[in-house]
């Protein structure tokens, strides 16, 4: 959390000020034109969301100082964090989209305002969490939209053509996501060892320590702040050398489980070596995106399989029956040596790495960094 706070503040200073374009992008600027009617509809949608959020809070808590201060805080934080999240998502990418960092800082601001107006009881937590959900949806939507619209622009399609698709995606998500969360929690238990929730744990620590107990573990927080300062320093130095080492990406990666970080590292290395092999063959330093699509397919496929299995578990299916092999002789199942299990696992990981490597090597040409 400390590292994220530093990274978010630095990113606000870095990206939210006036900027001067140093490189003229070659694209049809008319693609970015938005009809006046569409602009009015989008503004009306934002206004409707603000009224709905404020109305719900006033109906729930009354016309109190807490209600008005919370509404104002959410609007101010959303003004900055939605825009910042959209910008950072283009720099960092969807695999490490800075939702957690921006929402953590939003949660911090809400807790501080709640303390300032004297609201620090357990009954206030559900109200704050509901506001956080609204802010999180706004930031997630901004991140997704910015990447989708940028992709459409690169493909020569006007981003305005994606407004309807984004609307239906949000509408369907409002129905599908709660159902998916219900299945995941009932089948596996969100926040347990079977289904980790590092973001939820981080928010719980913040709200419990700052709002309820009014005390925080300052030693690790200070350490996190120092890590954030180091990350910002690396970001600045890398920027002067023409490289991208976003401080937010490092901050987001700190709290993720180690096995996820290692998996991302292995996949990134496979793509890197695939692109280098392509460069040697063609003489051009090009980027291909097939390996990203393949990785996205693996993630989506794994999630879909877990969801299907979760539905089966809710109907009485025992997940243990899928474990045909075992390395423990005293348990049921076909016994296999531990060395064989490790060997098969390494072969599987190597095969996935080869897929990413090959896709990066022979994929369709994307952007060209330099011409050889």
C-alpha positions in Angstrom: 0.0 0.0 0.0 2.8 2.4 0.8 4.5 1.7 -2.5 1.3 2.1 -4.4 0.6 5.5 -2.7 4.0 6.8 -3.8 3.5 5.4 -7.3 0.1 6.9 -7.7 1.1 10.3 -6.5 4.1 10.2 -8.8 2.0 9.1 -11.8 -0.5 11.9 -11.1 2.3 14.4 -11.3 3.9 12.7 -14.4 0.8 12.2 -16.5 -1.9 14.6 -15.4 -0.2 17.8 -16.3 0.0 19.4 -19.8 2.1 17.4 -22.2 3.9 18.3 -25.4 3.9 15.6 -28.1 7.5 14.8 -29.1 6.6 12.3 -31.9 3.8 12.9 -34.4 1.7 9.8 -34.6 0.7 8.8 -38.1 -3.1 8.1 -38.1 -6.3 9.6 -39.4 -7.2 12.1 -36.8 -10.8 12.0 -38.0 -11.1 8.6 -36.3 -11.1 10.4 -33.0 -14.1 12.6 -33.8 -17.1 12.1 -31.6 -20.6 13.3 -32.7 -22.2 15.9 -30.5 -25.1 13.5 -29.8 -22.8 10.8 -28.5 -21.0 13.3 -26.3 -24.3 14.4 -24.8 -25.3 10.8 -24.1 -22.0 10.0 -22.5 -22.2 13.1 -20.3 -25.8 12.2 -19.4 -24.7 8.7 -18.4 -22.0 10.2 -16.1 -24.6 12.6 -14.6 -27.0 9.7 -14.0 -24.3 7.7 -12.2 -23.5 10.6 -9.9 -27.1 11.2 -9.1 -27.7 7.5 -8.4 -24.7 7.2 -6.1 -25.5 10.4 -4.2 -29.1 9.5 -4.0 -28.4 6.1 -2.6 -26.1 7.4 0.0 -28.5 10.1 1.2 -31.4 7.6 1.3 -29.2 5.2 3.3 -27.5 7.6 5.7 -29.7 10.7 5.4 -28.6 14.2 4.5 -25.6 14.1 6.8 -22.2 15.6 6.7 -20.9 12.1 6.1 -23.1 11.6 3.0 -22.1 14.8 1.4 -18.4 14.5 2.2 -18.3 11.0 0.9 -20.1 11.9 -2.3 -17.7 14.8 -2.9 -14.6 12.7 -2.1 -15.7 9.9 -4.5 -16.3 12.4 -7.3 -12.9 14.2 -6.8 -11.0 10.9 -6.6 -12.9 9.5 -9.6 -12.0 12.6 -11.6 -8.3 11.9 -11.1 -8.2 8.1 -10.7 -10.3 7.2 -13.7 -8.2 9.4 -16.0 -5.0 8.2 -14.4 -6.0 4.6 -14.6 -6.9 4.9 -18.3 -3.5 6.4 -19.0 -1.5 3.9 -16.9 -3.4 1.0 -18.5 -2.0 1.9 -21.9 1.6 2.1 -20.4 1.5 -0.9 -18.1 -1.0 -3.2 -20.0 -4.0 -5.2 -19.0 -2.1 -7.9 -17.3 -1.0 -5.5 -14.6 -3.6 -2.8 -14.9 -3.3 -0.3 -12.1 -6.8 -0.7 -10.7 -5.5 -1.9 -7.3 -3.2 1.1 -6.8 -5.8 3.7 -7.8 -8.5 2.1 -5.8 -6.2 1.7 -2.8 -5.5 5.4 -2.8 -9.2 6.1 -3.2 -9.9 3.9 -0.2 -7.3 5.7 1.8 -8.9 9.1 1.0 -12.4 7.8 1.9 -11.1 6.5 5.3 -9.4 9.7 6.1 -12.5 11.7 5.3 -14.6 9.4 7.3 -12.3 9.8 10.3 -12.4 13.6 9.8 -16.2 13.6 10.2 -16.2 11.2 13.1 -17.5 8.1 11.3 -15.3 5.2 12.3 -17.7 2.4 13.4 -18.2 -1.0 11.9 -21.6 0.1 10.6 -19.9 2.7 8.3 -17.7 0.0 6.6 -20.5 -1.3 4.3 -21.2 2.2 3.1 -17.6 2.9 2.3 -17.2 -0.5 0.6 -20.2 0.3 -1.7 -18.6 3.6 -2.7 -15.4 1.8 -3.4 -17.2 -0.7 -5.6 -18.6 2.2 -7.6 -15.1 3.8 -7.9 -13.6 0.4 -8.8 -16.1 -0.1 -11.6 -15.4 3.3 -13.0 -11.6 2.8 -13.0 -11.9 -0.7 -14.5 -14.2 0.6 -17.2 -11.8 3.4 -18.0 -8.9 1.1 -18.2 -10.7 -1.4 -20.5 -12.1 1.4 -22.7 -8.8 3.1 -23.2 -7.1 -0.1 -24.3 -10.0 -1.1 -26.5 -10.3 2.3 -28.2 -6.5 2.5 -28.7 -6.6 -0.9 -30.3 -9.4 0.2 -32.6 -7.5 3.3 -33.5 -4.3 1.3 -34.4 -6.5 -1.0 -36.6 -8.0 2.0 -38.4 -11.4 1.8 -36.8 -13.0 4.8 -35.1 -13.2 4.4 -31.3 -16.7 5.8 -31.5 -17.7 2.6 -33.2 -17.0 0.8 -29.8 -19.4 2.8 -27.7 -22.3 0.5 -28.1 -20.1 -2.6 -27.5 -18.8 -1.1 -24.3 -22.3 -0.3 -23.1 -23.5 -3.9 -23.7 -20.3 -5.2 -22.1 -21.0 -3.2 -19.0 -24.6 -4.2 -18.9 -23.9 -7.9 -19.3 -21.0 -7.6 -16.8 -23.5 -6.3 -14.1 -25.3 -9.6 -14.5 -22.5 -12.1 -15.0 -19.9 -10.8 -12.5 -22.0 -11.1 -9.4 -23.0 -14.7 -10.5 -19.4 -15.6 -11.1 -18.3 -14.2 -7.7 -21.1 -16.1 -6.0 -20.0 -19.3 -7.6 -16.3 -18.7 -6.8 -17.1 -17.9 -3.2 -19.4 -20.8 -2.6 -17.3 -23.3 -4.4 -13.8 -22.3 -3.3 -14.1 -19.5 -0.8 -12.8 -16.0 -1.8 -9.8 -15.1 0.3 -8.9 -18.6 1.3 -5.9 -20.7 0.3 -8.0 -22.2 -2.5 -8.8 -18.8 -4.0 -6.5 -16.0 -2.9 -7.7 -12.4 -2.8 -4.6 -10.2 -2.3 -6.4 -7.0 -3.1 -9.2 -7.7 -0.7 -6.7 -8.5 2.1 -4.9 -5.2 1.4 -8.1 -3.2 1.6 -9.2 -5.1 4.7 -5.9 -4.3 6.4 -6.3 -0.6 5.5 -9.9 -0.2 6.7 -9.5 -2.3 9.8 -6.3 -0.6 10.9 -7.0 3.0 9.9 -10.8 3.2 10.4 -11.7 0.7 13.1 -8.5 0.2 15.2 -7.0 3.6 14.3 -3.6 2.0 14.2 -1.6 0.7 11.3 1.6 -1.5 11.0 3.8 1.5 10.3 7.1 -0.5 9.9 6.0 -2.3 6.7 4.2 0.8 5.5 7.4 2.9 5.8 9.3 0.1 4.1 6.7 0.2 1.3 7.1 3.9 1.0 10.8 3.5 0.6 10.2 0.8 -2.1 7.9 3.2 -3.9 10.6 5.9 -3.8 13.1 3.4 -5.3 10.5 2.4 -8.0 10.0 6.1 -8.9 13.7 6.6 -9.1 14.0 3.6 -11.5 11.1 5.0 -13.5 12.8 8.4 -13.9 16.3 6.9 -14.8 14.8 4.5 -17.3 12.7 7.2 -18.9 15.9 9.2 -19.5 17.3 6.2 -21.3 14.3 5.7 -23.4 13.0 2.7 -21.5 9.8 2.0 -19.7 9.9 0.8 -16.1 6.7 2.0 -14.6 6.7 2.5 -10.9 3.1 1.5 -10.7 3.8 -1.9 -12.4 6.4 -2.7 -9.6 4.0 -1.6 -6.9 1.2 -3.7 -8.3 3.5 -6.7 -8.5 4.6 -6.5 -4.9 1.3 -7.8 -3.4 0.6 -10.4 -6.1 1.3 -14.0 -5.2 4.8 -15.1 -6.2 3.6 -17.9 -8.5 1.7 -15.3 -10.6 4.7 -13.0 -10.8 7.0 -15.9 -11.8 4.5 -17.0 -14.5 4.4 -13.5 -15.9 8.2 -13.4 -15.9 8.6 -16.7 -17.7 6.0 -15.7 -20.3 7.6 -12.3 -20.9 11.0 -13.9 -21.3 9.6 -16.3 -23.9 8.1 -13.4 -25.9 11.4 -11.4 -25.6 13.6 -14.2 -26.9 11.0 -14.9 -29.7 11.2 -11.3 -30.8 14.9 -11.3 -30.7 15.0 -14.4 -32.8 12.7 -12.7 -35.3 14.9 -9.7 -35.4 17.9 -11.8 -36.3 16.0 -13.5 -39.1 14.4 -10.3 -40.6 16.8 -7.6 -39.6 14.0 -5.5 -38.2 13.1 -4.9 -34.6 9.3 -5.7 -34.6 6.7 -6.5 -32.1 4.1 -9.2 -32.6 1.0 -9.6 -30.5 0.1 -13.3 -31.0 1.9 -14.3 -27.8 -0.2 -11.8 -25.8 -3.3 -13.3 -27.4 -2.1 -16.8 -26.6 -1.4 -15.8 -22.9 -4.8 -14.1 -22.7 -6.4 -17.3 -24.0 -4.7 -19.4 -21.4 -5.9 -17.0 -18.6 -9.5 -17.0 -19.9 -9.5 -20.7 -20.5 -8.3 -21.4 -16.9 -10.9 -19.0 -15.5 -13.6 -20.6 -17.6 -12.6 -24.1 -16.4 -12.6 -23.0 -12.8 -16.0 -21.5 -13.2 -17.5 -24.7 -14.8 -15.9 -26.8 -12.1 -17.3 -24.4 -9.5 -20.8 -24.9 -10.8 -20.3 -28.7 -10.6 -19.1 -28.4 -7.0 -22.2 -26.4 -6.1 -24.2 -29.4 -7.4 -22.3 -31.9 -5.2 -19.3 -32.8 -7.4 -16.2 -33.7 -5.3 -13.1 -32.0 -6.7 -10.9 -34.6 -5.1 -12.1 -37.2 -7.6 -10.1 -35.4 -10.3 -6.9 -36.3 -8.6 -6.1 -39.6 -10.3 -2.3 -39.7 -9.5 -0.7 -39.1 -6.1 2.9 -38.9 -4.8 1.8 -40.2 -1.4 1.5 -44.0 -1.1 -0.8 -43.9 1.9 -3.6 -41.9 0.0 -6.0 -43.2 -2.6 -5.0 -42.9 -6.3 -2.3 -44.2 -8.6 1.1 -43.6 -7.0 3.8 -42.0 -9.1 7.3 -40.9 -8.1 7.8 -37.2 -7.2 10.5 -36.9 -9.8 8.1 -38.0 -12.5 5.5 -35.4 -11.3 8.2 -32.6 -11.4 9.4 -33.8 -14.9 5.9 -33.7 -16.3 5.2 -30.3 -14.8 8.5 -28.9 -16.3 7.6 -30.3 -19.7 4.2 -28.7 -19.6 5.6 -25.3 -18.6 8.2 -25.6 -21.4 5.5 -26.5 -23.9 3.5 -23.4 -23.0 6.7 -21.3 -23.2 7.4 -22.7 -26.6 4.0 -21.6 -27.8 4.6 -18.0 -26.6 8.1 -18.1 -28.1 6.9 -19.3 -31.5 4.0 -16.9 -31.6 6.4 -14.0 -31.0 8.8 -15.3 -33.6 6.5 -16.0 -36.5 3.5 -13.8 -35.7 2.0 -11.1 -37.8 4.1 -7.9 -37.9 2.9 -5.3 -35.5 4.7 -2.0 -34.7 8.3 -1.6 -35.8 10.7 0.0 -33.4 13.6 0.4 -35.7 14.3 -0.6 -39.3 17.5 -2.6 -39.9 
